[in-house]
Amino acid sequence: MFAKLKSVLLPPALVVIGLGLAYGGFTEGRNFKAIADHGKIVEASVDRVTWKEKAVSGREKGFKIEVHFETEAKQAVQATLSVSKAEGQRFRDTEASSVKIKYLPEAPSTVILADAKDESGVMMIAGGVLALVGAGIFVYRRKKKAAEGAEPVAA
């Protein structure tokens, strides 16, 4: 019974996850373009570096840095940035006290590293592919079920 339930839930789950991923990529891309257009570069102080460590293998992942900075309008802002494993380990191991970031003047908590690359297109494509795969599985199963129901029964 549980296998049947998993089988039924797979296509809608793929569609929902895919659409969520595509929307996240769209939002990230919009923010990245706005920051590239009129974002401000500032030196931020690194307060803390956090990461997750796998229990069995001890592998590290999910590095985040907490920073604080002051905007041109003299507003104090604290933000958390996700960084790559290499950058996170560098901040952790060298005790780097500052980092260059870009922020949006109208939304100072929208922050990226100054040298960050826009990877939102990859997120949107991956989300679209997941949604299409989910929809494809759903359509395939419906057609297969309809074809099985239309076949004449041999006497």
Secondary structure as UniProt FT lines:
FT   HELIX           2..38
FT   STRAND          40..53
FT   TURN            55..57
FT   STRAND          60..70
FT   TURN            72..73
FT   STRAND          76..82
FT   HELIX           85..94
FT   STRAND          98..104
FT   TURN            105..106
FT   STRAND          107..113
FT   TURN            114..115
FT   HELIX           120..150
//
